[in-house]
Amino acid sequence: MNSPLNTLGFPKAPADTRVIVAMSGGVDSSVVAALLKEQGYDVVGVTLQLYDHGVALARKGACCAGQDIYDARMVAERLDFPHYVLDYESKFSDAVMQEFADSYLKGETPIPCVRCNQRVKFRDLLEQARDLGGDCLATGHYVRRVETPKGAELHRGSDPTRDQSYFLFATTQGQLDYLRFPLGDMPKTETRALAARFGLEVANKPDSQDICFVPNGDYVSVVERLRPGAIDPGEIVHVDGRVMGQHQGIVQYTIGQRRGIGVNEKGTNNEPLYVVRIDAAAKRVIVGPKAALARDVVTLREMNWLGRDGEPTRDVAVTVKLRSMTEAAPARLSIGAGGAAEIVLDAPQFGISPGQAAVAYQGDRLIGGGWIAATAKLGQDIAAE
């Protein structure tokens, strides 16, 4: 007779199920650890030291371990489970920070959090979790892992205001089989209430609003530190060819930007000007009216497909998120060879930026996504931005 499945989907008692919890020091992952411990699982907490906090904050004497690592350790001590801190600084620099700088210098707008999930947490940490004897790796992400007869699927979090599926589009099927997301069905208010019930000091800890290694939001200074002397001035040029002014580095601009361009921000018809394109090779920022931003064809690289064998991969009806904070738009998706894919939007969208991700859904199910490489309008040649 088969044993019934526990709440994490394993046919054995919670006490015989080892769960490695990725603990960032925030309230979400702390509550995951507390919930699983309360349910009787064999919990082991792991926190990654990803960068030198003293360097990131440019403060003498700043603790290189950081407050977050301390907070995670205190949660583990309070709840009485093992906790390890792993030094992943070199892995994080090689896999995330260096590409972050290079991406900006190419005129892109990168999302380092996706690369961190893809290359550090769900690759290196996941393997470490296996080495620690973990049956699974649990995280505090607000996404849902839905088990079906054909295998696990990745779905949006139940609370649309907290859904983090966009940032996990690069998760492979093999990784998804090993991962667990206990907060996927919860609103954030419930998470904080649980933290208070468990007596966790992080119950009222604010959520981080910044990229972890850019805690003050000044990503330009981070690029300057990682690539000294690589930020060059250049021209700000209107789409009609007029030189309108000078800029102090393309890293300060992103496609769709309206404020802080540095020139008269009204066009010839008193229309606002937007950043339409960034020509990294020529060190030029091209500006124009909003209409010049319209794109309805998006080409992708490094497409990650979470569809099943036999599911169509050409002209698939989907909705697509083109930035983390935008609504998903109706489109058709076609997957090519070598990680390439093309999206044709039902209606043009504005401000699509290379370096961001295009993430495809069918209903709440995430079926794949890739990095935006180029955009175009139907009937025009596709060219990298």
C-alpha positions, 0 to 999 in steps of 0.5 A, a space after each residue: 500500500 502506497 503511503 499518502 503524500 505529505 504537504 510537499 508531495 512526498 510519500 513519507 512523513 514530514 520528519 523523514 523529509 529534508 527541506 533545504 530553505 533558501 533564506 534571504 533574511 527577509 520575512 518571506 523566506 523566514 516564514 517558509 522556514 517557520 511553516 515547514 518547521 511547524 509542520 514537522 519537516 527536517 528543515 535546513 536553512 541556507 543563506 548565500 553571501 553574494 557580494 561584499 556589503 561594505 563595498 556595495 554601500 561604500 561605507 567603511 566598516 560595514 559588516 560584509 556579512 550584512 544584516 540579512 545574513 544575521 536576520 536569517 541566522 536569528 530565525 534559525 536559532 529561534 526555531 532551532 534548525 541548522 543554518 549555513 552561510 555559503 560564500 557565493 561572492 565569486 559565483 555571483 560576480 561572474 554569473 550576475 554582476 559582470 553581465 549586468 555591467 556589460 548589458 548596460 554598456 550595450 544599451 540594454 536594460 538588464 534584470 539581474 534578479 532573473 540571472 541570479 535565480 537562473 545561474 546562482 539559486 536554481 543552479 548552484 544552490 540547488 545542487 548544494 541542496 542535493 548535496 545536503 541530502 535535501 528532498 527539495 529546495 523551498 523558497 519564499 517566491 510568490 509563485 505556485 507549483 501545480 502538480 499535474 499527471 504530466 508533471 509540475 507546472 509553474 503558475 502565477 502567485 494567487 495574489 496578483 500584486 505579489 506574483 513573482 513568476 516573471 522573474 522565474 521564467 528561466 526555471 527548467 523543468 528539472 529544477 521545477 520538479 525539485 523546487 517548492 514554493 509554500 507562499 504561492 497561495 498567500 497574500 503578503 498580509 497573511 505572510 506578515 501575520 504568520 511571522 508575527 505569530 511565530 514571533 519572528 523579529 523580521 515580521 515588520 522588516 520592509 521589503 527590499 525595493 532595490 537590486 541587492 548589490 545596488 542598495 541605493 538605486 545608483 546602478 550607474 556608479 556600480 557600472 562605473 566601478 565594474 567597468 572603469 572608464 567605459 562610460 562615454 558621453 555622446 549625442 542625443 539625436 531626434 529620430 528625424 536626425 537632429 542633434 538635440 544635445 549631449 549625454 554623459 553615458 548611455 547607461 543612464 537611459 532605457 527604452 521608453 524613458 520620458 523624464 530626465 532625458 537632458 534635452 527639451 522634452 517636448 517635440 516639434 508638435 509639443 509632444 513629449 519626447 521618449 527614448 526610442 532607441 539606444 545605439 551603443 556602438 555610436 554612443 547615441 541616444 535616439 529620442 522621438 514621440 511616443 508613436 516612434 516606440 510602437 513595436 509588435 514583433 519581438 525576437 527572443 534569445 535563450 528561450 526557456 520552454 516549459 511546455 509538454 511534449 506534443 504541445 504546439 510550439 508555432 503560432 501559439 496563442 499566449 499573453 506576454 509580459 514584456 516588463 515585470 510591472 506591465 500587464 500581459 498582452 495578447 500575442 502569438 508565440 513561435 519557437 525556433 531553433 537554438 533558443 530563438 523565438 518570435 512573438 507577434 503582439 496583437 496590438 503594438 506595445 510601447 517601451 519594449 527594451 532589449 535586455 528585459 524578458 518576454 514571459 509567456 502565459 496561458 491563463 495563470 500557467 507560465 509556459 516559457 520566456 526569453 530575453 528580448 534581443 530585438 524588436 520591430 513593427 510588422 512589415 519592417 526589418 527586425 534589427 537589434 535595438 
